[in-house]
Amino acid sequence: MSKGREGLHYLLLFLIVLITMNLIMMCLFIKQGSLQVINKYKKQLKYEVTLISNNGGVSLTDAKELTHLKGVKAYNYEQLVNASSHTLKSVNTRLSFPRIRLTELQEDTFLLAGYSSMTLIQDFNSKEYKLKEGRLLNKNDENTSNAVISYALAKNNNLSLGDDIQLNTEKGDVSLSIVGIYKNKVGLLSHLKPYNTIFIALSKAQSLSHTEQTVSSVTYYLNKNSNTEGFIKKAQRKTLDWNHLQLTSNDAQYNAC
């Protein structure tokens, strides 16, 4: 082998080793960042438990039973409704978060999320979601058609505060009026439809589901001197239908990490 070719050979080997080391360092950096995000969520969710049902929703009667247990400082009802639209374009996010690709005009899917308190939603408390314009929903918005949408969805459809949007659900069509716009980050632990979640009043979500006496789930927020395992044990002593109800700690999904 000539000296010129030999030198080129060693140069290529050096570049391959350098690229490989950079990839290894990048993977370690991503892993470390992921662990930091997971630990952040675990800390935030340490004092939260959620009640769900495998039998058509949690009854409000059962939900209220647990609100009186010692250690509960607050609770939040949640009702979720799937919706579509012939006029509203959803934001299509690929795996290359947070890049946004705008979709063609088509019937798109959305998630209508009704809560008894928007200020208790973990994504807003953790600053993952931040109010950009307008306001969040409150108790005065019950029995109204007011809504809070994402900045990406608003931008995708040239929407502003005060505009109306039309959606279709299995239970019928609904017209919503935008009173707030939130901006959110998308990462490893984000919801499945982060940009296409539309927050509405709990009563509106229940009426669209025809489930005025039930909710999709209930989150209980515990005092700092409480622990989730103890709370779950106390709750399960209540004479509720535990064959269909399930109460879990919100940080349980990250405990194996």
Backbone as CSV, one residue per row, in Angstrom:
resi,resn,N_x,N_y,N_z,CA_x,CA_y,CA_z,C_x,C_y,C_z
1,MET,0.855,-1.195,0.000,0.000,0.000,0.000,0.891,1.246,0.000
2,SER,0.628,2.214,-0.874,1.421,3.440,-0.938,1.184,4.286,0.297
3,LYS,2.135,5.179,0.573,2.012,6.031,1.748,0.761,6.905,1.678
4,GLY,0.402,7.354,0.437,-0.788,8.194,0.280,-2.056,7.440,0.637
5,ARG,-2.178,6.225,0.130,-3.365,5.410,0.423,-3.403,5.000,1.892
6,GLU,-2.207,4.707,2.439,-2.147,4.310,3.845,-2.600,5.466,4.745
7,GLY,-2.187,6.669,4.389,-2.601,7.835,5.164,-4.105,8.056,5.081
8,LEU,-4.661,7.881,3.865,-6.109,8.026,3.689,-6.857,6.959,4.483
9,HIS,-6.301,5.746,4.510,-6.909,4.638,5.256,-7.015,4.986,6.744
10,TYR,-5.896,5.493,7.315,-5.909,5.837,8.740,-6.815,7.035,9.027
11,LEU,-6.888,7.946,8.073,-7.783,9.098,8.235,-9.235,8.651,8.295
12,LEU,-9.612,7.717,7.403,-10.984,7.199,7.411,-11.285,6.472,8.709
13,LEU,-10.311,5.672,9.201,-10.502,4.978,10.474,-10.701,5.975,11.610
14,PHE,-9.911,7.059,11.585,-10.024,8.088,12.617,-11.405,8.742,12.585
15,LEU,-11.901,9.038,11.367,-13.226,9.662,11.233,-14.324,8.738,11.717
16,ILE,-14.207,7.431,11.404,-15.206,6.455,11.850,-15.237,6.382,13.372
17,VAL,-14.043,6.316,13.992,-13.967,6.268,15.456,-14.550,7.542,16.060
18,LEU,-14.236,8.699,15.459,-14.734,9.986,15.962,-16.257,10.055,15.880
19,ILE,-16.821,9.620,14.747,-18.283,9.629,14.580,-18.937,8.682,15.580
20,THR,-18.326,7.504,15.760,-18.879,6.522,16.703,-18.886,7.073,18.122
21,MET,-17.793,7.722,18.525,-17.722,8.306,19.867,-18.760,9.411,20.044
22,ASN,-18.951,10.214,18.988,-19.967,11.277,19.057,-21.366,10.700,19.220
23,LEU,-21.649,9.601,18.500,-22.953,8.960,18.617,-23.157,8.398,20.016
24,ILE,-22.099,7.788,20.579,-22.192,7.245,21.939,-22.458,8.362,22.941
25,MET,-21.744,9.467,22.808,-21.939,10.605,23.711,-23.334,11.188,23.575
26,MET,-23.825,11.236,22.336,-25.167,11.756,22.105,-26.213,10.864,22.772
27,CYS,-26.059,9.549,22.640,-26.992,8.603,23.259,-26.990,8.737,24.775
28,LEU,-25.777,8.882,25.355,-25.675,9.049,26.807,-26.341,10.353,27.249
29,PHE,-26.171,11.403,26.440,-26.782,12.694,26.757,-28.305,12.597,26.723
30,ILE,-28.832,11.928,25.683,-30.280,11.771,25.552,-30.831,10.945,26.704
31,LYS,-30.113,9.866,27.053,-30.554,9.008,28.156,-30.596,9.783,29.463
32,GLN,-29.533,10.579,29.710,-29.481,11.370,30.927,-30.612,12.395,30.962
33,GLY,-30.858,13.029,29.801,-31.953,13.998,29.729,-33.297,13.349,29.976
34,SER,-33.485,12.140,29.435,-34.740,11.418,29.623,-34.951,11.077,31.091
35,LEU,-33.888,10.639,31.767,-33.993,10.301,33.188,-34.335,11.535,34.016
36,GLN,-33.782,12.679,33.636,-34.094,13.912,34.355,-35.562,14.280,34.204
37,VAL,-36.086,14.117,32.980,-37.504,14.406,32.738,-38.380,13.446,33.529
38,ILE,-38.024,12.151,33.516,-38.796,11.138,34.237,-38.804,11.433,35.733
39,ASN,-37.622,11.761,36.288,-37.541,12.060,37.723,-38.347,13.300,38.082
40,LYS,-38.363,14.267,37.161,-39.165,15.480,37.377,-40.641,15.128,37.470
41,TYR,-41.115,14.289,36.553,-42.513,13.882,36.562,-42.844,13.055,37.798
42,LYS,-41.929,12.149,38.179,-42.170,11.315,39.356,-42.342,12.174,40.599
43,LYS,-41.518,13.212,40.720,-41.609,14.107,41.871,-42.928,14.858,41.882
44,GLN,-43.367,15.307,40.694,-44.614,16.054,40.605,-45.833,15.175,40.873
45,LEU,-45.743,13.905,40.476,-46.886,13.006,40.585,-46.896,12.203,41.881
46,LYS,-45.934,12.453,42.754,-45.760,11.652,43.961,-46.989,11.673,44.854
47,TYR,-47.724,12.770,44.861,-48.867,12.917,45.757,-50.192,12.937,44.994
48,GLU,-50.249,12.201,43.893,-51.474,12.138,43.108,-51.892,10.684,42.889
49,VAL,-53.186,10.430,42.993,-53.746,9.119,42.655,-54.962,9.334,41.762
50,THR,-55.214,8.375,40.881,-56.316,8.508,39.928,-57.250,7.314,40.011
51,LEU,-58.543,7.613,40.007,-59.589,6.596,40.043,-60.213,6.464,38.661
52,ILE,-60.235,5.240,38.137,-60.862,4.963,36.842,-61.787,3.766,36.973
53,SER,-62.573,3.512,35.942,-63.493,2.380,35.935,-63.411,1.665,34.594
54,ASN,-63.579,0.353,34.632,-63.630,-0.420,33.384,-65.061,-0.741,32.987
55,ASN,-65.985,0.028,33.585,-67.404,-0.255,33.352,-68.181,1.009,33.025
56,GLY,-67.678,1.784,32.054,-68.449,2.933,31.582,-68.289,4.217,32.349
57,GLY,-67.221,4.374,33.116,-66.990,5.628,33.818,-67.163,5.515,35.322
58,VAL,-66.605,6.499,36.027,-66.690,6.553,37.491,-67.917,7.363,37.879
59,SER,-68.778,6.784,38.712,-69.967,7.524,39.141,-69.551,8.652,40.076
60,LEU,-70.269,9.766,40.012,-69.950,10.896,40.878,-70.142,10.542,42.342
61,THR,-71.071,9.627,42.623,-71.293,9.185,44.002,-70.046,8.505,44.547
62,ASP,-69.468,7.583,43.768,-68.243,6.900,44.196,-67.084,7.886,44.295
63,ALA,-66.997,8.790,43.335,-65.900,9.760,43.319,-65.919,10.628,44.574
64,LYS,-67.102,11.062,44.981,-67.220,11.948,46.151,-66.908,11.213,47.445
65,GLU,-67.121,9.905,47.474,-66.825,9.114,48.674,-65.372,9.279,49.090
66,LEU,-64.482,9.328,48.128,-63.052,9.380,48.433,-62.558,10.795,48.715
67,THR,-63.348,11.804,48.350,-62.910,13.182,48.602,-62.882,13.504,50.091
68,HIS,-63.617,12.712,50.897,-63.706,12.982,52.335,-62.614,12.275,53.128
69,LEU,-61.800,11.455,52.471,-60.739,10.746,53.180,-59.658,11.712,53.652
70,LYS,-59.045,11.388,54.772,-57.980,12.216,55.327,-56.800,12.269,54.355
71,GLY,-56.267,13.449,54.175,-55.110,13.615,53.303,-55.430,14.224,51.953
72,VAL,-56.718,14.256,51.571,-57.101,14.825,50.274,-57.207,16.343,50.402
73,LYS,-56.391,17.055,49.644,-56.464,18.518,49.688,-57.229,19.093,48.498
74,ALA,-57.320,18.326,47.417,-58.055,18.768,46.232,-58.324,17.567,45.338
75,TYR,-59.230,17.740,44.379,-59.533,16.676,43.418,-59.995,17.304,42.113
76,ASN,-59.893,16.520,41.043,-60.217,17.040,39.720,-60.944,15.974,38.916
77,TYR,-62.157,16.287,38.478,-62.910,15.380,37.616,-62.466,15.587,36.163
78,GLU,-62.446,14.494,35.409,-62.054,14.564,34.003,-63.062,13.798,33.150
79,GLN,-63.497,14.417,32.055,-64.340,13.738,31.069,-63.748,13.972,29.694
80,LEU,-63.410,12.877,28.997,-62.796,12.961,27.678,-63.781,12.554,26.594
81,VAL,-63.732,13.281,25.474,-64.637,13.025,24.358,-63.835,13.094,23.058
82,ASN,-63.921,12.067,22.242,-63.285,12.093,20.923,-64.156,12.892,19.954
83,ALA,-63.521,13.657,19.101,-64.265,14.491,18.151,-63.527,14.535,16.818
84,SER,-64.256,14.919,15.788,-63.681,15.109,14.455,-64.196,16.432,13.910
85,SER,-63.662,16.827,12.763,-64.113,18.073,12.160,-63.877,18.040,10.655
86,HIS,-64.841,18.568,9.903,-64.692,18.690,8.448,-64.019,20.010,8.071
87,THR,-63.954,20.940,9.031,-63.452,22.279,8.726,-62.171,22.630,9.479
88,LEU,-61.929,21.978,10.600,-60.773,22.281,11.427,-59.629,21.325,11.097
89,LYS,-58.441,21.874,10.835,-57.275,21.059,10.499,-56.476,20.753,11.766
90,SER,-56.273,19.476,12.046,-55.474,19.108,13.208,-53.998,19.298,12.898
91,VAL,-53.195,19.371,13.928,-51.746,19.473,13.782,-51.180,18.060,13.830
92,ASN,-50.491,17.684,12.779,-49.932,16.341,12.676,-48.479,16.368,13.124
93,THR,-48.171,15.775,14.271,-46.808,15.762,14.779,-46.170,14.418,14.502
94,ARG,-44.994,14.452,13.877,-44.247,13.225,13.619,-43.320,12.944,14.789
95,LEU,-42.543,11.876,14.673,-41.616,11.515,15.741,-40.507,12.543,15.905
96,SER,-40.286,13.377,14.883,-39.236,14.386,14.974,-39.738,15.596,15.740
97,PHE,-40.273,15.386,16.959,-40.727,16.473,17.794,-39.583,17.475,17.979
98,PRO,-39.872,18.794,18.110,-41.197,19.386,18.044,-41.563,19.938,16.669
99,ARG,-40.965,19.429,15.592,-41.317,19.925,14.255,-42.799,19.672,13.974
100,ILE,-43.463,20.629,13.359,-44.891,20.517,13.051,-45.072,20.452,11.541
101,ARG,-45.849,19.482,11.103,-46.178,19.404,9.667,-47.672,19.650,9.519
102,LEU,-48.048,20.628,8.744,-49.445,20.966,8.568,-50.106,19.975,7.615
103,THR,-51.278,19.522,7.980,-51.962,18.496,7.205,-52.852,19.102,6.133
104,GLU,-53.252,18.282,5.182,-54.221,18.701,4.176,-55.598,18.814,4.818
105,LEU,-56.483,19.555,4.193,-57.841,19.695,4.691,-58.537,18.337,4.628
106,GLN,-58.941,17.833,5.761,-59.578,16.525,5.829,-60.341,16.428,7.134
107,GLU,-61.034,15.312,7.324,-61.725,15.106,8.597,-60.692,14.652,9.609
108,ASP,-60.387,15.509,10.596,-59.324,15.239,11.548,-59.890,14.922,12.927
109,THR,-59.061,14.299,13.745,-59.513,13.891,15.067,-58.946,14.803,16.142
110,PHE,-59.739,15.003,17.181,-59.385,15.873,18.300,-59.828,15.219,19.595
111,LEU,-59.290,15.723,20.694,-59.685,15.252,22.012,-60.271,16.426,22.775
112,LEU,-61.551,16.333,23.138,-62.200,17.339,23.969,-62.033,16.906,25.415
113,ALA,-61.418,17.751,26.223,-61.100,17.405,27.602,-61.782,18.365,28.559
114,GLY,-62.705,17.831,29.358,-63.412,18.639,30.344,-62.893,18.342,31.740
115,TYR,-62.599,19.394,32.507,-62.100,19.238,33.872,-62.902,20.121,34.819
116,SER,-62.996,19.693,36.067,-63.646,20.548,37.057,-62.734,21.710,37.442
117,SER,-61.409,21.557,37.212,-60.465,22.652,37.476,-59.289,22.565,36.514
118,MET,-59.139,23.549,35.660,-58.001,23.569,34.740,-56.697,23.892,35.460
119,THR,-56.769,24.664,36.539,-55.551,25.067,37.236,-54.883,23.898,37.951
120,LEU,-55.611,22.797,38.162,-55.030,21.631,38.820,-54.390,20.655,37.832
121,ILE,-54.586,20.870,36.542,-54.046,19.951,35.541,-52.524,19.972,35.609
122,GLN,-51.912,18.786,35.703,-50.476,18.683,35.921,-49.662,19.390,34.844
123,ASP,-50.103,19.319,33.589,-49.347,19.940,32.505,-49.231,21.454,32.669
124,PHE,-50.250,22.081,33.258,-50.182,23.519,33.497,-49.359,23.820,34.744
125,ASN,-49.468,22.974,35.775,-48.680,23.161,36.989,-47.192,22.998,36.726
126,SER,-46.838,22.072,35.839,-45.429,21.804,35.539,-44.858,22.760,34.493
127,LYS,-45.688,23.674,34.011,-45.284,24.647,32.991,-45.039,24.016,31.626
128,GLU,-45.446,22.755,31.453,-45.379,22.153,30.118,-46.356,22.866,29.188
129,TYR,-47.511,23.248,29.760,-48.491,24.061,29.045,-48.502,25.438,29.700
130,LYS,-48.404,26.483,28.865,-48.454,27.843,29.379,-49.501,28.645,28.621
131,LEU,-50.272,29.425,29.353,-51.281,30.263,28.721,-50.587,31.356,27.922
132,LYS,-50.935,31.468,26.641,-50.325,32.471,25.761,-51.237,33.669,25.556
133,GLU,-52.529,33.400,25.368,-53.502,34.477,25.165,-54.800,34.120,25.876
134,GLY,-55.538,35.154,26.284,-56.844,34.921,26.884,-56.745,34.391,28.303
135,ARG,-57.550,33.382,28.618,-57.625,32.864,29.978,-57.940,31.377,29.975
136,LEU,-57.719,30.758,31.140,-58.135,29.376,31.327,-59.603,29.341,31.721
137,LEU,-60.204,28.190,31.632,-61.601,28.041,32.041,-61.696,27.998,33.557
138,ASN,-62.828,28.455,34.077,-63.092,28.401,35.522,-64.536,27.998,35.760
139,LYS,-64.978,28.057,36.997,-66.329,27.599,37.346,-67.413,28.384,36.616
140,ASN,-67.132,29.635,36.282,-68.129,30.451,35.573,-68.363,29.987,34.137
141,ASP,-67.482,29.116,33.650,-67.627,28.611,32.280,-68.482,27.353,32.195
142,GLU,-68.911,26.832,33.354,-69.788,25.665,33.325,-71.076,25.998,32.570
143,ASN,-71.552,25.033,31.806,-72.763,25.175,30.988,-72.604,26.221,29.887
144,THR,-71.344,26.471,29.483,-71.086,27.337,28.338,-70.354,26.527,27.265
145,SER,-70.131,27.145,26.121,-69.407,26.497,25.028,-68.005,27.085,24.865
146,ASN,-67.474,27.665,25.927,-66.144,28.256,25.876,-65.077,27.164,25.801
147,ALA,-63.952,27.481,25.156,-62.894,26.485,24.957,-61.519,27.142,24.984
148,VAL,-60.517,26.348,25.328,-59.115,26.760,25.294,-58.388,25.801,24.358
149,ILE,-57.688,26.344,23.354,-57.021,25.505,22.357,-55.524,25.783,22.353
150,SER,-54.764,24.928,21.677,-53.310,25.104,21.612,-52.941,26.174,20.586
151,TYR,-51.779,26.772,20.820,-51.266,27.786,19.900,-51.016,27.183,18.516
152,ALA,-50.495,25.948,18.486,-50.210,25.289,17.207,-51.490,25.057,16.413
153,LEU,-52.556,24.662,17.094,-53.837,24.434,16.422,-54.418,25.758,15.924
154,ALA,-54.301,26.796,16.745,-54.790,28.117,16.335,-54.034,28.614,15.104
155,LYS,-52.715,28.454,15.123,-51.889,28.892,14.003,-52.196,28.099,12.746
156,ASN,-52.466,26.805,12.916,-52.753,25.919,11.785,-54.053,26.287,11.075
157,ASN,-54.948,26.966,11.815,-56.263,27.292,11.258,-56.558,28.784,11.243
158,ASN,-55.521,29.621,11.495,-55.701,31.080,11.519,-56.811,31.499,12.479
159,LEU,-56.765,30.927,13.681,-57.797,31.203,14.677,-57.300,32.199,15.720
160,SER,-58.229,32.979,16.266,-57.915,33.956,17.304,-58.959,33.875,18.407
161,LEU,-58.689,34.588,19.500,-59.665,34.658,20.594,-60.997,35.177,20.059
162,GLY,-62.081,34.558,20.486,-63.414,34.968,20.059,-63.941,34.212,18.855
163,ASP,-63.059,33.498,18.138,-63.502,32.712,16.983,-64.260,31.467,17.443
164,ASP,-65.130,30.972,16.576,-65.874,29.749,16.839,-65.294,28.599,16.014
165,ILE,-65.321,27.402,16.577,-64.889,26.205,15.858,-65.998,25.163,15.907
166,GLN,-66.101,24.379,14.856,-67.166,23.380,14.734,-66.558,21.983,14.800
167,LEU,-67.126,21.136,15.676,-66.649,19.769,15.807,-67.829,18.801,15.805
168,ASN,-67.512,17.550,15.502,-68.525,16.496,15.467,-68.151,15.398,16.461
169,THR,-69.126,14.956,17.250,-68.920,13.846,18.176,-69.970,12.778,17.898
170,GLU,-69.822,11.628,18.521,-70.792,10.546,18.338,-72.177,10.951,18.827
171,LYS,-72.212,11.875,19.785,-73.481,12.303,20.365,-74.061,13.539,19.686
172,GLY,-73.341,14.085,18.683,-73.863,15.247,17.984,-72.795,16.280,17.700
173,ASP,-73.185,17.330,16.967,-72.266,18.403,16.607,-72.189,19.440,17.720
174,VAL,-71.065,20.157,17.775,-70.893,21.168,18.814,-70.114,22.348,18.246
175,SER,-70.518,23.550,18.648,-69.819,24.776,18.287,-69.192,25.346,19.549
176,LEU,-67.888,25.641,19.483,-67.162,26.132,20.649,-66.574,27.508,20.360
177,SER,-66.493,28.330,21.404,-65.947,29.679,21.276,-64.609,29.757,22.011
178,ILE,-63.571,30.235,21.328,-62.220,30.258,21.888,-62.054,31.438,22.857
179,VAL,-61.728,31.116,24.120,-61.484,32.159,25.124,-60.033,32.143,25.613
180,GLY,-59.277,31.098,25.235,-57.883,31.011,25.662,-57.052,30.191,24.690
181,ILE,-55.772,30.513,24.611,-54.836,29.783,23.746,-53.607,29.434,24.577
182,TYR,-53.264,28.148,24.633,-52.104,27.709,25.411,-51.003,27.225,24.476
183,LYS,-49.772,27.342,24.964,-48.626,26.862,24.194,-47.973,25.732,24.974
184,ASN,-47.663,24.644,24.295,-47.111,23.486,24.999,-45.892,22.924,24.309
185,LYS,-45.050,22.304,25.146,-43.883,21.602,24.631,-44.277,20.163,24.373
186,VAL,-43.574,19.515,23.443,-43.826,18.104,23.163,-42.543,17.340,23.425
187,GLY,-42.627,16.298,24.249,-41.448,15.513,24.576,-41.779,14.050,24.756
188,LEU,-40.874,13.331,25.421,-41.017,11.888,25.567,-42.265,11.499,26.335
189,LEU,-42.710,12.354,27.267,-43.801,11.979,28.152,-45.073,12.773,27.883
190,SER,-45.190,13.363,26.715,-46.359,14.164,26.381,-47.563,13.287,26.063
191,HIS,-48.740,13.891,26.112,-49.959,13.163,25.763,-49.939,12.776,24.286
192,LEU,-50.808,11.845,23.916,-50.846,11.346,22.547,-51.269,12.426,21.563
193,LYS,-52.146,13.320,21.972,-52.626,14.379,21.083,-52.395,15.748,21.731
194,PRO,-51.141,16.122,21.960,-50.888,17.343,22.728,-51.390,18.609,22.075
195,TYR,-51.166,18.736,20.762,-51.572,19.960,20.081,-53.063,19.981,19.782
196,ASN,-53.691,18.825,19.711,-55.089,18.732,19.284,-56.062,18.510,20.441
197,THR,-55.577,18.743,21.667,-56.462,18.694,22.824,-57.148,20.043,22.984
198,ILE,-58.458,20.007,23.075,-59.260,21.222,23.250,-59.943,21.134,24.608
199,PHE,-59.638,22.082,25.489,-60.208,22.069,26.828,-61.573,22.757,26.817
200,ILE,-62.550,22.078,27.411,-63.906,22.614,27.498,-64.411,22.431,28.929
201,ALA,-65.562,23.006,29.223,-66.138,22.863,30.563,-66.508,21.405,30.816
202,LEU,-66.372,20.977,32.068,-66.713,19.602,32.428,-68.160,19.285,32.068
203,SER,-69.071,20.207,32.362,-70.486,19.983,32.076,-70.733,19.811,30.578
204,LYS,-69.985,20.549,29.749,-70.132,20.418,28.301,-69.643,19.038,27.844
205,ALA,-68.504,18.596,28.382,-67.977,17.277,28.031,-68.926,16.164,28.466
206,GLN,-69.525,16.328,29.626,-70.473,15.314,30.110,-71.721,15.279,29.235
207,SER,-72.209,16.444,28.834,-73.413,16.475,27.997,-73.138,15.864,26.627
208,LEU,-71.925,16.062,26.103,-71.568,15.467,24.815,-71.424,13.955,24.919
209,SER,-71.153,13.470,26.131,-71.020,12.032,26.357,-72.313,11.412,26.872
210,HIS,-73.299,12.266,27.174,-74.551,11.819,27.792,-74.258,11.058,29.085
211,THR,-73.304,11.594,29.853,-72.900,10.935,31.095,-72.857,11.959,32.227
212,GLU,-73.981,12.602,32.513,-74.004,13.650,33.525,-73.691,13.142,34.924
213,GLN,-73.865,11.833,35.165,-73.645,11.273,36.503,-72.337,10.492,36.613
214,THR,-71.535,10.501,35.562,-70.241,9.812,35.606,-69.167,10.684,34.966
215,VAL,-67.904,10.323,35.220,-66.760,10.989,34.602,-65.762,9.918,34.152
216,SER,-64.852,10.303,33.269,-63.854,9.350,32.783,-62.889,8.929,33.886
217,SER,-62.483,9.890,34.717,-61.556,9.596,35.812,-61.596,10.725,36.830
218,VAL,-61.008,10.453,37.993,-60.884,11.461,39.053,-59.458,11.416,39.586
219,THR,-58.816,12.569,39.671,-57.486,12.650,40.273,-57.602,13.297,41.641
220,TYR,-56.996,12.634,42.641,-56.990,13.149,44.013,-55.580,13.637,44.336
221,TYR,-55.494,14.853,44.859,-54.214,15.454,45.212,-54.063,15.400,46.723
222,LEU,-52.992,14.765,47.194,-52.800,14.514,48.621,-51.882,15.545,49.261
223,ASN,-52.033,15.701,50.580,-51.132,16.564,51.326,-49.728,15.979,51.335
224,LYS,-48.734,16.827,51.588,-47.341,16.392,51.566,-47.025,15.363,52.652
225,ASN,-47.800,15.369,53.745,-47.553,14.402,54.815,-48.319,13.093,54.608
226,SER,-48.914,12.930,53.440,-49.626,11.694,53.099,-48.769,10.874,52.145
227,ASN,-49.103,9.600,52.016,-48.443,8.783,50.999,-49.505,8.029,50.213
228,THR,-49.231,7.792,48.954,-50.245,7.226,48.064,-50.640,5.800,48.452
229,GLU,-49.675,5.003,48.894,-49.992,3.616,49.264,-50.979,3.571,50.418
230,GLY,-50.738,4.402,51.438,-51.650,4.454,52.578,-53.031,4.930,52.182
231,PHE,-53.076,5.929,51.304,-54.366,6.449,50.854,-55.146,5.381,50.086
232,ILE,-54.458,4.657,49.205,-55.123,3.623,48.406,-55.699,2.536,49.313
233,LYS,-54.947,2.146,50.345,-55.435,1.123,51.278,-56.683,1.600,52.014
234,LYS,-56.669,2.862,52.464,-57.844,3.416,53.145,-59.038,3.496,52.199
235,ALA,-58.775,3.903,50.968,-59.856,4.034,49.992,-60.501,2.687,49.695
236,GLN,-59.692,1.654,49.604,-60.211,0.332,49.247,-61.013,-0.318,50.373
237,ARG,-61.006,0.295,51.561,-61.882,-0.162,52.647,-63.304,0.372,52.484
238,LYS,-63.445,1.368,51.610,-64.778,1.899,51.327,-65.572,0.864,50.530
239,THR,-66.861,0.807,50.773,-67.720,-0.191,50.113,-68.109,0.283,48.717
240,LEU,-67.116,0.357,47.844,-67.346,0.714,46.454,-67.202,-0.535,45.598
241,ASP,-67.569,-0.431,44.332,-67.506,-1.577,43.425,-66.081,-1.735,42.903
242,TRP,-65.202,-2.318,43.730,-63.799,-2.445,43.360,-63.555,-3.513,42.304
243,ASN,-64.613,-4.250,41.944,-64.475,-5.177,40.819,-64.321,-4.427,39.498
244,HIS,-64.831,-3.190,39.483,-64.765,-2.380,38.272,-63.931,-1.113,38.436
245,LEU,-63.654,-0.715,39.673,-62.883,0.502,39.925,-61.409,0.174,40.158
246,GLN,-60.559,1.088,39.755,-59.122,0.919,39.972,-58.528,2.245,40.417
247,LEU,-57.771,2.209,41.516,-57.146,3.405,42.076,-55.630,3.200,42.064
248,THR,-54.914,4.050,41.348,-53.466,3.885,41.211,-52.732,5.195,41.451
249,SER,-51.492,5.068,41.896,-50.626,6.226,42.074,-50.168,6.718,40.708
250,ASN,-50.181,8.024,40.499,-49.837,8.566,39.186,-48.363,8.434,38.835
251,ASP,-47.516,8.186,39.830,-46.090,8.019,39.530,-45.720,6.556,39.342
252,ALA,-46.703,5.642,39.432,-46.411,4.213,39.343,-45.809,3.823,38.000
253,GLN,-46.248,4.502,36.927,-45.764,4.137,35.589,-44.289,4.461,35.397
254,TYR,-43.709,5.294,36.293,-42.307,5.655,36.160,-41.409,4.987,37.202
255,ASN,-41.999,4.199,38.117,-41.220,3.606,39.196,-40.199,2.593,38.711
256,ALA,-40.442,1.999,37.542,-39.497,1.013,37.022,-38.324,1.650,36.293
257,CYS,-38.399,2.968,36.102,-37.352,3.659,35.343,-36.103,3.880,36.205
